[in-house]
Amino acid sequence: MKYLNNTIATLVMVLFLSSCSTSSKFIVDAAPGTKILTPDHVIVAVADNQGKAMVTISDDEFYAFLLSNQPGSIEYVPFALDYKYKSYVGTRAQEWLGWGMLGGATVGLIVATAALAGGDEDIATPAWLLTCGLLGGGMGMGLPAHFRSGQRNQKNQYKLLTNQKLNNDLPISHPQLVSKSPIREKTVQDIPVVVAPDSSTISSKKIGQRSNKTLKDYGSQLKGTYIGVGKLMKGKEIIESYDNISVVITRIDKDLVLVNVVESNGEPFFPSESRYKIDKKITNSFELTLEGISTAKIKIDKNRSMHYLHPKVNIDGDIYTLSIDGNLKQ
């Protein structure tokens, strides 16, 4: 029995030690305070006072690019990650060596069991010790190597470079899209004059005069503070409830707004404001969509009642859903 217990203890210890996955770490040179985010806007690092952001990414994940956001800026600038080829042949050699030691442990187990059944302690004891040693060594080498060889970086044979560069000099612009409708492109001079049927004179009266005012500045229509109640959920479980939580909408232009969620104590829920694009519905309601996360939406009806839904809130590495129902503060 003691031999069996020793073998089981060795197996459990090795399984525990070999179950961890690996990560890649690299440094991004950036202005102090610059946030580094995944394409899903999950913050993975913030540059320190020396302008160094230490990023850690699981080797099970693959990102062709990340985003940078400088302090005080609303822009999220993408920058490509640099890689190099790496074969990881050492990991594969370690894996096969581990499996070979496990084969030896199997032979040792057969010998030890037969000797124990025959009552030969002189053979059974060293055979069990050899079995435990080969079992521990084989699994300690083979299993971690097997797990690592299955990670995305090793399967695709690439390695992230230690130092990465931003695209800080990349120009960002927000073009105003102009409609191609010929009606909207007409000027006052394009509108025909009215001919009086019973007179030889032509009326020079114009049908209308163009105004600089627009009724389609949705950003101005929706800006303001919406106050209501909210809840943070993990699956179907309510983790926290909020009273008098605010959703503050600030205009960027006629189709874009910044959104900030503020708790009743004045603390912002997110580290920075988020950009939402506005879509006007035929029912005179509006749907706002978070840039980068299309499932995060804000719906506002014609009476300025609001429903906020964000299904991908990252808190301490776990994903939660934040929902808020409220009305525009008068």
N, C-alpha and C positions, 0 to 999 in steps of 0.2 A: 504493500500500500504506500509506503514512504517513497518508493521509486515513482509510482504513478503521480503522487502529489508534487514531487519535484519537477516532473515533466510538465504537468499542467501549469505550475507556477511560472516556469520558464516560458511556456507558450503565451500566457496572459501578459507577462511583462513585455515580451517582444512585440506582441500585437499592439499594445498601448504605445510603445515608443515609435513604432513604424507607421502610425496612422496619420501623421501630420503631412500637409502639403507645403510646398515651397512658394516663395514670393520673390519678385525682382524689385530691387531698389535702385533708384537713380536720382540725380540732382538736376533741377531745372534752375537756370540763372534767370532771375526776374527781379523787378522792383520790390522793395520791402512791402509786405502786406498783400501782394498779389495772390489771388486764390487760383489753384489748379483744380480743374473739375473734369469728370468723365463726360462723354457726350450726353448722358442723362442728367447732367447738372448735379452730380454728387461730388462734394468737395473731398479731394484726396490729400491736399497739402496746402499750406500757406507759407509764402516766402518769409524768412526771418529778417532781422535787421541787417544781416550781411548780404541780403539778396539771394539766398539759397533756399529753395523749396525741396525738401526730401520727400520723394514720392515712393510709395510702396504699392505694388500691384500684384495680385495673386497670379501665379503662372498658369492657373486654370482659365484666366480671362485673357482676351485679346482686344486691344484698342489700336487702331491705325492712327488715331489722333486723340488729343485731349484739348481742353479749353482753358484759356487764361482770362481772368477778370481782374483788372487793376483797380486799386482803391479809388472810389468816387466815380468810377466809370460804369455805364450800363451796357457796355459791349462785352461779348464773350467771343474772344478771338481764337479760332482753331489753330493748332500747330501739330504738325506730323511728328510721330515718334520715329527715331532712327534705330535701325536694327543691323545686326550682322549675322552671317551664317555660323552655326555651331552644330557639330555632328552629335555630341553627347554620347560618343562611343564608349566612354568610361562607365556611364550609367548602365549601358546594355551589358558590358562585360561583368560589372558587379552583380547584375540581376542573374546572369547565367551561372556565375560562381556560387551565388546563394542557393539557386535551385540544385546545383551539384552537391552542396553540403547537405541539403535536405534529403537527397537520395542516399547519401552516406548515413544520415540519421535513421532512415528507414531500415537499412541493413542492420545497424546497431540495435534498433528496437527488436528486430526479429531474433537476433542472437541473445539479447538480454532476456527476452521473454522465454525462450527455450531453456536457457540456463536456469532461470528462476523456477520454471516448472520442474526441472530435474533436481532442484535443490542444491545446485552448484553455486554458492555465494561468491566463490573466488572469481568466477567468470561473470556472473550477473552484475556484481557491483561495478567493475570497470566498464562493462558494456553499457550500463545505464548512464554512467558519467560521460562516456563518449557520446552516447545518444543525445543527452541534454546539451553537451557542448556544440555538437553539430547542428542540433535543432535551433539553439539560440543564435549561433553564428549564421546559419543559413537563412533563417527568417529575418534576423537583424540586418543582413545584407540584401537578401533577395526582395523582401516586401517593400522597403523604402524605395529601392531602385525601380521596382515594378510600378509603384504609385507615381514616381517622378517621370518615368518614361511614358506614362499615359497622360501627363499634363500637356496643355496645348503648345507651350513653347518647345518642348522636346519632340512632340509628334511632328511639328512643322519645322524643327531644326533652326530656330532663330534665338538670338539673345539681344535684349535691349542694351543700348550703349549706356555707359555710366553717366554721361553728361548730355543733356538735351537742351535745345534752343527754342525760344519763343519766336512768334511772328509779330513782335511789337511794332514793327514798321509797316505792317500790312494796313493799307488804307481801308477804312470802313465807311460806306455811304448808304443812305436810305433813299433811293430814288422815289419820286412821286410818280405813280403810274397815271398816265393820261389816257382817257377813253378814246377809242378809235371811232366812236359814233359820229357820223357826219353832222347830226343835229347839234351835238354839243360843240363841235368845232366851228359852227357858224358864228360870225360876228354880226353886229348891228347892221353893217353895210351889206351883208349877204341877204338880209330879209327883204323880200320884194315890196314895192310900194303898192298901194291900193288905187285902182283905176275907177273913177266915178262913171257909171254906165251912161248917165244922161248929161255928161259934160265933157268938153274937149280938154279940160284941165286935168292934170294928174295930181292927186293928193300926195304931199310929201310927208304926211304924218306916219311915224314909225310905229310898228305894232308893239314894241317893247324896248326897254333899255336895260342892258346887262348890269347886274350888281356884283360887287366883290364878295358879298355875303354868300355863304353856302349853308345849306341845311343838312349836309352830309358829313359834317365834322363830328363823327361819332365819339371821338376822344373827348371833346368838350361836353357832349351830351351826357356821358357816363361818369365823368370825373366826380369825386366826392368821397365821403366816408359812409360805408354801409355797416350798420351795427346789428348784431344778432347773437345767436347761440350756436355753439359748435361742439363737435365731439371728435376725439382721436380714437381710431379703432384698429385692432390687429385681427384681421379676419372678421368674425362676427362679434368679437369681444370689445366692449367699450373700455378703453384704457383711461381716458380723461374726458371730462366735460367742461365746457367753457361758457360763462355768462358774460355779456357785454364785450364780446370779442369783435374787433373791427377789421374790415377789409377796406384799405385805403387805395383808391384808384387815382393815379396822376396821369394827365395827358402827355404823350410824347408828340404825336401828330394825329391826324384825323382818323387813322386806322390802327394806331398802336398806343398802348398805355403801359404804365408801370403799376404793379400791384404789390402792396405790402400788407401782411397780416400782423395785427398788433393785439396782444392780450390785454385784459382789463387793467393790469398793473403797469401798462405802458411798454412792456418788453416786446420787441419784435419776435415773431415766431421763427422767421428765417433770417439767415445772416445778411441777406441783401434783397433788394426789390427784384421782382421778376417781370419779364416782358411778355405781354399778352397781345395777340392779334384779334381785332374785332371783326365779327361777321354779323351783318344785319339780316334779320329774318323777315319774311313777308308779314308776320303777325305783329310787327313793330316791336319785337323783342330782339335781344342781342345774345350772341354766344361768343365768349372770349376764350381763346386757346393759348396755353402756355407754350412758348417757343422751346422746342427740344423735347417736350413731353406732351404729345397730342391728346392723351387721355385726361390731362388736368384741365378742367374747364370751369368757367364761371358763366351762369345763365342769369340774365337780367330781363324782366318782363317790362311791359309798357308802363306799369305802375311803380317801377323801380324797386321791385322786390327781387332779391338776389339769392341764388343757390350756388355755393362754392364747393367744388369737389376736386381734391388732389389725392389720387390713389397711390402715389409713389413718394411718400415723405420718408426720408432716410434719417433714422434716429439711432445712433450707436450701432450702425451696421444692419439694423432691422428695418423692414419696410412697413409703413403704416398708412392708413387712409384718414385724411382730414376733411371734414365736411362742415359747412357753415351755412345757416339760413338767416337772412337779415333783410333790412330795408334801409334805403338811403336816408341819412340823417338830414333833417330839414333845418 
